Amino acid sequence: MSWEKIPGTENEFSGDGPWDIFAEALAALARVYEERFHRKPTLRELHRGLDFVLHGSPQDYIFDPEQLDASPPPPRRILLAEDFEAASGDMDGEVEPTFLARRSTGEDVVRAWLTQRDRLLQCEYEIVDQTLTDADVRWLFAVCYLKVLTNDYLAGDVDTIRFVPRAQPTEHHDIPYP
């Protein structure tokens, strides 16, 4: 087994042995998620699991438990794409009204207005369900609207999606077409 010093540290190392153990643990986690959810875990789910285990008894796992924040991180929500669906209304000129709704209630959680100019798709949106964040809107839109509802219909025509919150129209967040 080879070990290498972690750059920028005095006395911290990693190597083949730990990497193999991590790979085995991650493969086991992926199998559990695939059995239950028919997918691999998200990065957020992996982080949450590691946070939960480390905060339980950090001294059992790490040399410097004092470096870990004493309080566990707040619980994070896990959004499942299958809990939401996208719909769109009739075009209003160049604007396509779009809705993201919770499947269990049918209630809108996000209302959006889409316009496409050149290779830019602008998504002006309003969050109806205040438990959602702007990052949630981007993820739900990409999965529920782009991938599921339209089956990547715009993939060849759009390079960038610009998300503009109606509450703060001077701010925006651009992402490449996923």
N, C-alpha and C positions, 0 to 999 in steps of 0.2 A: 504494500500500500504506500502510495506517495503522499506526502504532505507538502503544502506550500504556505508560506507566510502570506497573510492577507495584507495587501498593499496599504500603507499608511498607518499600520499598527506596529506596536513594539513586540508583542508576544501573543498574537492571535493567529491561528492556523486553520486550514481546511484541507480536505483531500478526498481521495477516492472512497475511503470507507464511509465517511458521513454522506457523501453524495449518493452512494449506492443505497444507504439506509433511507435517505430522503426520497429517492426514486421509488423504492419499494412501498414506502408509506403513501406517497402520492398516487401510485398505481392502485393501491388498496382503496384509497378514498374515491378515486375515479370509478372503481367498480361499484362501490356502495351507492354513489349518486346515480350511476347509470341504471342500477337495479330499481331505485326508487323513483327517479325523475326522468329517466331515459336520456340523460345528458351528463357530461362531466361537470364538476363544480366550477363556479365562477371564481375569479381571483378574490372577490369580496368574501365569498363563503370560506375560502381557504384562510384568509386573514382572520376572519371571525373565529374559526376553529382554533387557530394557533393562539390568538389572544385569550380565548376561554381557557385553554389548557395551561398556558403560561401563568395566567393570573391565579389559577387554582393553587399552585404550590411551586412558584418559580425556583425556589432553592433546590428542588428535585431535578431541575433540567439545565440550569445555567449557573455559571461561576459567579456572575455579578448581578444577582437579583435586585440589588438596590438601583440599578440602572432602569429597571422597569417601573413605569408609573405605578404608584401604590393602588390606585383605584382602577378597577377594570373599565374597559371602554364601554360607553353606553351601548345598549343593544341596538343593532342595526336591523332595518327592515330588509327582508329579502323579497324582491319583486320577481314574480314568475310571469313570463310572457303569456303563458296559457290562461292567466287570470284576467287578461285584457284583450280588447279587440279594437280595430280601427274601422271607421266608416267614413265615407265622403258624401257630400251633398252635390246638388247641381251647380255647375259653374256659374259664377256671377261675374261676367266679363272675363277677365284673365285670372280671377281668384277662385280657387277651389276650397270650399269650406270642408274641414276635416275634423273628425271627432275621435278621441280615444275614450273608451268606456270600460268600466268594470263588468266583466261577464256575469258575475253573480247577481248584480242589481240592474244592469243595463244603464246605469247612470254615467253621464259624462264625467270624466276626471280631467280632461284637457280639451279645449277647443282651439283649433288652429285654422289659419288662412294661408293657403299656399299660392305662391306665384313663381313662375319660372321665367328667367331672362338669361338668354345665352346658356351657359353651362352651370348657372347658379340657381338653386332652388331655395327660395326664402320661405321660412316657416315662422310666421308671426303667430304667437300662441298666448293663451290665457290658461293658467292653472286653476281649475275649479276645485279639485280636491287638494286642500292646503297641506296634506301630509306628504305630497309629492314635491320633489325639488326640480330645479332646472335640469340637472343631470339626469334625473328620472325621465323627464320629458324627452330628452334627446335619445335615451336608450329605448324607451317605449315606442317612439316614432320610428326609429330605425328598424326595430323588430316587427312591430304590429302593422305599421303602414307600409314601409318599403319592402320588407321581406315577405310578410304574410298576405296583406290585402292586395298589393300591386305586383307581387312576385317579381320584384326588381325591374318592373317595367321601365323605370327611368334610368337604369344603370348606364345605358349607352349615351344618354343625353345630359347627364348631370355629373359634374366633378365635385362640387362643393354644396353643402347644405348650410344655410345661415339661419340660426335660431334667434329670433328677436322676441323677447318677452313684451307683451303689450303694456305691462305695468312700468317698464323701463325701455321705451323704444329707442333710446340712444345707445343702448348696450346690445351687443350681439355676440354669439359664439359660433364660429365656423368650424365645421368638421368635413373631412373628405367623405365622399359617398362610400358607405361601408361595404 
